[in-house]
């Protein structure tokens, strides 16, 4: 009977090696408890393979069993895995197994688990080991986690882990930012990204009041770093803090508005808007500048959008001057920004109403309607516009005017679309004026016609 039961257990555990059966039998294997630990450990410590799923199933089963013997098996398997030196393909798969083991050891607050994870992270920057050491709050891992910031694969996990340490990680982050590693006078991209990540994390900790006192000084020094990514992260962190620190970040943020990544550019723009009025002067300077390359044009376009979001009345004149800009995107951004600024004189929208691009004209007319500054004569002439959207806005204004619009519409009908030029434009104006007149006639009492 014992032999039959043992054979059944072995056959069940062997099914974990099958990619199809493994997930299905995993709950049954877990229910076996400590009786399954030796066989599971044997699978987990099996040879390195390009497809590590069966070993991962074994690690999951040992982690779910959760007894001291299963934890010891996981620790032994981790020591075994990090000591291997397989071929490059199997090495990547071995990393998957190590991370899966580390995931389960991260909820085992035992000295053996912590030591094994520390040893593994000392050997290679395994993301799973970084996360688990963060969960265990193992302070001895902080220097290793700082080094993991320089690895593209482990960086997100290292940031997540360091965030859990709060103040304890702040001093190490500060030291990293002041130390540059150059090879032939150049800093590697991974190292640059790592220092940028350290600045971002230090800024988060400073926002929470958890960073050391020198954090603010280090963030300000980051504004003058040799690398753009580090400068930008320092500026974003200072902008979030507000006050004098945010004002110092304005120049760096404004120059970074040429960021090619749209999502990143939106983050920079939001940071500038968050700074408020101290950002207005440099934003207006960018609007007034004459860019010579694509980067400068992109920066100027986004500066226009930021000026609108800031509702900077001081930007009214520079924005209105863009009605003569050759770039239609810039003209559209300018009229959109002007529409966001309170108390803009209606005359600033007049050049945009005559713009050759329909969407620009439409936004200008919308702004005038919002201000209730679209007079009857201008609204009536807009009935001849080639853009349907502009004509619909003109109809809206004329319906609001009611009987007051009748004389203007009759004059247009009598003059067959004058003062517009061109047969097509005059015919269009005449037809739409006729339709608007009929509508006004129906809604106007007879005594007021």
N, C-alpha and C positions, 0 to 999 in steps of 0.2 A: 504493500500500500504506500509506504513512504517513498519507494523508488518511483512508483507511478505518479505520485504527486510532484516529486522533484522533476521528473521528465516533463510533466505538464507545464510546470513553471518555466523550465528552460525553453520549451517550445514557444511559450507565450512571449518571453523576453526576446527570443530570436526574431519574432515578427516585427520588432522595432526596426530591424535592418531593412525592412521593406518600406519604400517611400509611400506606398498606398495604404498598407496595413498599419504603419507606425502610429499615426494620430488616432486610429480607431481603437487600438489595444492599449494606448497609453493610460487611460483611467484604470483598466484592469491591472496593469503592472503596478501602478501606484498603490492600489489596494493590497498588494502583496507585502508592503512594508519592508522591514529589515531583511526579510528572506530574499528579496530581489537585489539587495545592494551589491553582493559580490559579482553577480552576472552583469549588472548594469555598469559597474566600475570597469569590468573587462571590456565591455563595448566602448565605453567612453575613452579608455586608454588604448584602444585599438590603433591600427596603423593610420597614418595620415592619408587622406583621400581628397580628390578634387571635389567630391560631393559629400559634405559633412552631416547630412540630415540625420542619419541613424545615431551618430554620436551626440547630436543636439537633443534628440528625443531622450537618450539616456540621461543627459544632464538635466533635462526638464523633469524626468521621473525622480531622480535623486533629490532635486530641489524641492519637489512637492512632498516627498516622503518626510523630509524635515527632521530626521532623528540625528543624534550625534554621529552614528556610524555613516549615514548618508552624507553628512557634512564633511566628515573625515575623507570620504571617498572623493568628494568634489575637490577638496584641498589637494589630495594626492594627485588627482588628474590634472589640476592646474599646474602643479610643479612639473609634471611629466610633459605637458604640452609646451610650456615656455622653454623647456630645455631642448626641444627638437630643432632640427635645421633641414626641413624638407625642401623639395624643389619649389620654384616660384609659384606655380599654380596651387600646389598643396599648401604652401605657406599662407596664402590668402584664406584658404578654407580653414586652416588651423587657427587663424585669427578669429574666425566666426565662432569656432568652438570655445576658444578662450573667453570671448566676450559673453557667450551663453553661460559658461560656468561662473564668470564674474557676476553676472546678473543675479544668480541665485545666492552667491556668497555675500552679496551686498545687503542681504537681509539677515545675515548670520553675524551677530555681534560677538564673535569669538576671537581671541588673540590669533589663533591659527589662520583664520580666514583673512584677517587684516594683514598678517605677515605675508601670506601667499599673494595677496593682491598687490602689496607694495613691491614684492620681488618681481611680479609680472610687469608692473608699470615701469620698473627700473630697467627691465630688459628692452621693452618696446612700448610705444605710446598706444596701448590698447584702449579704445573708447569705452568699452564696457567696464574695464578696471577703473578708469577715471571716474565714471559715474558712481560705481559702487563705493569707492573710497570717499566720495562726497557724501553719499547716504550714510556711511558709517561715521562721518565727521572725524576721520583719522587725520589729525593735524600734521603728522609726519609726511603726508602725501603732498602737502602744499608746494614744496620745491619741484616735485615731479610733475605736478599739474601745471605749474608755471612753464616748465619745459614743453609740455604737451600743447601749449598755445602756439608753438612754432610748427606744429604738424597739421596739415590741412585736414586730415581725416579725424584727428582726435580733438581739434580745437573746440567744436560745439560742446562736446562732452566735458572738456576741461573747464569751459566757462560755466556750464551748468553746475559742476562740482564746486568750483571756487566760490560761486555765488552763495553756496550754503555756509561757507566759513565766515562770511561777513568781515568784521574788523580784523580777524586773524590773517586774512589773505591780503589786506590792504598794503601793508609794508612791503611784502614780497612783490606785489604788482608795481609799486613805486620804484623799487630797485630795478625791475626788468626794463622799465621805460627809460631809465637813465643809462642803460648799458646797450650799446650798439655793437653788433658783430659784423665785421666787414671782411669780405674775401676779395682780394685784388681791388680794394677801395669801394666795393659795392655791397649792398645789403640784399640778402636773398628775398624773393617775393614772400616766401612762407614766414620769414622772420618779420617782414613788414606787416603782414596780416596778423601775425601773433601780437605784435606791439599795439596794433590798432584795436585788436580784441581786448587787450589789457586796459587800454584807455577807456573803451566802452564800459567794461566791467567796473573799473574804478569810478567812473562817473555814476553808475547805478548805485554803488555802495555809498558814494558821497551824498547822493540824493536821499538815501535812507539814513544818513547820519552815522554810518557804520565804518567809514574809512578813517584812517589816521589823519591827524591834523595837517600833515604835509600834502594831502591829496589835492587840495585846491591849488597849491603851488605847482605841483607836478602837472596838473591839467593845464595851467596857464603856460608852463614851459612847452607843453605839447603843441601849442599854437605856433611855435617857431621850429618845430621838428623839420628835418630834411625831407621827410616823406609826406606826401599829400594826404594819404589815408590816415596817418596818425594825427596830422593837423586837423583834419575834418572831424575825427572822433572827439578830439579835445574840444573843438568848437561846439559840437552838439551837446557834449556833457556840460559845458559851461552855460550854454543857452538854457538848458533845463533848470539850472540852479537859479537863474534870474539875477537881478541886481547889477552891480558893477561888473561881475564876472561875465554876464551875458553881453554887456556892451563891448567888452574886449573881443568877444567871439564874432561880432558882426562882420568885420572885414573878411575873415576867413570863410564864413558861411556865404557871403555874397559872391566871392570869387569862385566858390565851388558850385554856383548855380549852373555852370556849364557841364555838370555831371551827365554823362551819356545814359546812365541807367535811370529810367523814368521814375521808378519807385523810390530810388535813393534821392533823386532830385526833389520829389514831393516831400520827403522827410526834411531835407534842407530848407525848403521853402516854408514849411510849417514852423521850423525852428526860428527862422527870421521873423515870421509873423508873430510868434510868441514873444520875441524880444520887445516888439512894440515900437514906439516912436524913436528910440535910439537907432533903429535900423533905417529910418527914412532917408537920411542924408546920403548914405552910401548907395542905397537902392536908386535914388534919383540920379546920382552920378553915373550909374551903369546905364540908366535909360537914356541919358543925354550923350553917352559915349557913341562913337562911330566905329563899330567893330570891323575888323579886317578879315576875319576868318570865321569858319563855321562854329568854333567853340565860343567866340565872342558873340555871334548872333544868337546862339542858344542861351547864353547867359543874359543877354539883353531881353530876350523874349520872356524869360522866367522872372526877371526883375520887374517887368511891367505887370505880370500877374501878381507878384508879391505886393507891389504898390497898391493895387486895387484891394487886396485882402487887408492891407494895413489901413485902408481908407484914408490915405495920406493926402490931405488937401494941398499940401505943398507940391505934390506931384502933378497937379492939374495942368499947368502950362506945358511941362515936358511931354505929358501924355497927349495933349491936344496937338502938339507939334508933329506927332507921329502920323497925323492924317496925311502927310505928304511923303511918308516912307514908301519905298518901292516894294517892300515885302508885305503881301496881303495878310500873312499870319500875324505880323507885327501890328498892322492896323486893326485887325480884329481883336487882338489882345488889348490894345490901347483903348478901344471903345468899350470893351467889356470892363476894363479896370475903371474907366471914368464913370461908368454906370454904378459902380459900387461906392464911389466917393460921395458923401452927402453934400448937398448945396452946390453942385457944379453948375455954373451958368449954362443955360441952354445953348448959347452961341458956340460953346465948345463942341457940340455935337453936329453943328451945321455942315462942316466939311465931310464928316463921315456919312451924312445922309446922301451926299452926291458921289460916294465911292463907287468905282466900277464893279466891285465885288458885291454880290447880292447879300451875303450873310453879314457883311459889315454894315450895309445900309439897314438891314433888318434890326440889328442890335441898336443902332443909333435911334431908329424910330421907336423901338421899345423903351429906350431910356427917356425919350421926350414924352412918350405917353405916361410913363411912370411919374414924371415930374409935372404932368398936366401942362406941358409947355409946347405941345404941338398945335399951332394955330390952324384955323379953318382953311385958310388959303393954301398953306403948305400941305395939309392933309388931302385937300382936294386934288392938288397936282400929283400927289403920290399915287393916285388912282391910275395914272399912266405908267407906273413903274413896271419894268419887265419881270420883276419877281413877284410871285403870287403872295408870298408871305408879307411883303411890304404892302401890297394892295389890301390884304385882309386887315392889317393894322390900321390903314387909312380909313377903311370902312368902319372899323370900331370907333375911331375918333369922330367921324361924321355922324354916326348914329347917336353918339353922346351929345352932339351939338343940336340935334333935332331941327327945329324950324330955322335956327340961325344959319344952317348950312344951305338952305334953299337958294338964296341969291347967288352964292358962289357957284353952285352946281348949274343954275340956269345960265349964268354967264359963260361957263365952259361949253354948254350945249349950243349956245347961240354962235360961239366963235369956233365950233368944231375942233375942240381940243387945244385951242391956243391958251397959253403961250408956248406949249411944247413944239418941238420941231421934228420933222420927219413924219411921213404919212402913217407909218405903223404906230408910232408913239401917240400921235394925235387920235388915231382911230381907237386905240386901246383906252386912252383917257376918256374919249367921248362915250364909249360903250359902258365903261364902269361908272362914269358920272351919271349916265342915264339910269343905270340900275340903282345907284345910291339915291338919286332923286325920287324914283318911284317908291323906294323904301321910306324915305323921309316924308313923302307926300301922304303915304298911308298912315303914318304914325303921328302926323301933325293935325291938330284940329282945324276945321275949315276956316274959322275966323282968323287963324294965324298964318294962313298960306299967303 
